[in-house]
Amino acid sequence: MTNTISKLEIIYPSSDGQPMAESTEHYQWIVTIEGGLEALFKDNNDVFIAGDLLWYPVEGQSEIRRAPDVMVAFGRPKGARGSYIQHLEEGIAPQVVFEVLSRGNRISEMARKFEFYQTYGVEEYYVYDHLANDLVGWVRNHEDRHLEPIADIQNWTSPRLGIRFELTDETLKIFQPDGTRFLTYLEQAEQAATEKAAKEQAQDTIAKFATKLREMGIDPENL
C-alpha cells in the first residue's frame, strides 16, 4: 500500500508549488465558498468538495492538471485526498468549479483555465472577482457540449448545487436552498454568540417570571 501511494505521489504530485491564495481576502472567499458547500452537503456522503486540490483528468499525463479554488464532484465519496486523480475516481470529473480572481490573475491564464474546464467536462464554472465585485458563470449546453455564458447571473440558481447568487452593491451573497447565507468563520462565530446571548436572556426571563409566580403563591410547575 505504501509503495502504491509513493508511486502515485511521484506520478501525480499533490502540489504544484503555487500559493493557495494571494491575499487574506482572496483566501477568505475560497474558504467561505468551500465551507458553505461542505455544510450544504454534510449529510450526503457521495459529494466530494475540495479547495485548491490538484485535479488530474488524464491517466498517465501528470502535466495535464489544474487546482481549482473550489471544486465539487457528485458521485464521489468524501474523504482525504492528496489530489483528485480522475481515473481512480471512476472517471468522474468535478461537475462544478469556482475560481476567485486575484491581482495576479492574467487574461491569458484565465483563458487557459476556461479551456481546461471546457475540455475536461465541467458542467458549471463560476468566476468571482472580489476586487471588482463581479460574478460571471458558464453552464454546459448538453446538446453541443460547450460551456455557455449565463446571460443574467443576478439571483441565478445553480442547477447542480441549488445555491443562489445575489450581487449587491458591496459584495456577493450566496444562499443555500433554504435561504441560509454562506458565512465567513467570523460571521458564524458572531451569529453563534448572538444566538447564545438570546437563549440566555430568554432563560433568565423565564426564571424571573417563575420566581415572581412563587412569590404570589403559585407553583409554575403546575401551570
N, C-alpha and C positions, 0 to 999 in steps of 0.2 A: 504493500500500500504506500509506504514511504517513498519507494523508488518511483512509483507511478506519479505521485504528487510532484516530486522533484523534476521529473521529466516534463510534466505539464508546465511547471514554472519556467523551465528553460525555453520551451517552445512558445508558450503563451505567457509572457511576463505579466505580473499583476500591477506593474507601474510603468508609466511612460516618462517619468521624470518631470512631469509638468505639475505646477501647483494646482490644488483643488480650486482655489479662488484667488482673486487679485485684490480684494478689499474686504473689510468686515461686512459691508452691506451686501456685496456680491455673495459672500458665504452665507449670510443670514437668509437671503432669498432661497438659496439652494436647500438649506436645512429646513426652512419653513414649508416649502413645497413637498420635499421628500417626507418630512414628518407628518404633514397633513394627510398625505396619501397612505402612509403606514397606519395612521389612526383610522382612516376610512375603511381600509381593508384588513383590519386587525383580526377579524373573525373568519377571513377567507384564506385558507392555507394554500390555495392554488394561485395566489397572486404574489409575484416576486417584485420587490421595489428596491431600487438602489440609487445611490448618488455617487457620481464620479467613479464609476466602475468600468473598466475596460471591457468592451464588447468585441469579440472575435467572431465574425459571421461566416468565415470560410475556413473549413478544416485544412490544416497544413500550411496556411498562409498567414502567419502571425503579423506580417507587415500591414495587413488589412484590418484596421481596428479604429475604434473611437471610444471615448469615455464621455457619454452624455452627462450633463449636470444631474439630470434625474431621468430614470427610465423605469417603465412598468412592463412586466411580462406576464400576461394572463396564461394560465395553464402550466405554470412552473411553481414548484413548492418554495416556500420561504426557507431561509437558511443562509449560513455564512458562505461566501464565495470569494476567492481571490480575484476572479474575473468571470465574465459571462462568456463561456465558450459554447457557441451555439450548437455545434454538432453533439455536444454532451447534454444539451437541454432539449432533446427530442426534435432538434431542428427548428425550434420556435424562436422567432425573432421578437425582440421587445416591440410591443404594438404602439406604445405611447412614449414620446421623448420630449423632455423640456431642456431648453438652453436659456441661461440667464446671461445677457451680454455684459461685458466688462470693457473697461477702457482699452484693453489690449486686443480686443477682437477686431479683425480686419474684414473688409468685404470679401476678399478672396478666401479667407478661412471659413467664413460663414457659408460661402457658395460651395466649398468642398464638403462641409458638413451636410448641407442640404442634399447634395448629390449622393452622399453616402447613405443617408436615411431613405432617399428615394430608391436607390438601387437595392437596398437590403431589407425592404419590406415594412418599414414603419408605417403605421396606419394614421397616426395623428402626431403632428410635430408643432410645438409651441415655442416661440422665442419671445422673452420679455426683456426689454431694455429698461432697467430700473432708473437709469440716469435721465432718460427722456420720458419715462413713464409711458411706454408704448408697447403694445402686445400685438403680435401677428401670429397666425397659425395656418396650418395646412391639414387637409384630410385627404385620404386616398380615395380616388374615384375607382370603384371596383370594376368598372367597365373597361377603362383603358389602363388601369393600374398605375396612374400617376397621382402624385400629391398635388392637390389643387388648393389655391389660397381661399381662406374663409373670408367672404366678402364683408360681412358685418360681424365682428367678434364681440361687440358690446353685448353682454348678457348671453353670450354663447354657452351652450351646454355641451360638454364633451360626450360624444356618442359612447365611447368605451368606459369612461370614468364616471360619468353622471355629474361631474362637478361643473359649477357655473362661474364664469369670469365676469367681473364687473370693474371697469376702469372709471375711477373717479378723477377729479382734477389733480389729486395729490398722489394717488397710488393705485396699485392693482389689488383687488379683493377677490379671493377665491372662496367659494362656498360649497360645502358638501350637499348632497341631495336633500338633506333635512333642514338646510338653511344655516347650519353651523359654519362659521367662518374659519378658514385656516389662520392660526395664530402663531406668532413667534413664541419662543420659550418664555420671554419676559412677559408677554401678554397673557400667556397661560398661567404664569405664576401670579400675576396681578388679579386675574379672574378668580383663581382659586382662593386667594386671600380675601377678596370681596365676598365670595360665597361663604367662606368660613365665618367672617365677621357678621354677615347677615344671619347665619344659623345661630351663632352665639347670642346675638341680640334677641332673636325670637325665643330662644330657650330662657333667657333672662326675663323677658316679658311674661312668659308663661309661669315661671317660678314666682315672680312678684304677684301675679294675679292669684295663684294658688295660696300664697301666704295671706293675702287680703281676705280670701274666702274663709280661711281657717279662723282669722280674727273675728269674722262675723258668725262663727259657729257652724260653718258649712264645710263638710268634708268634700274636697274636689274629686276624690276617688269615687264618690257616689253619684256624681253628675253624669 
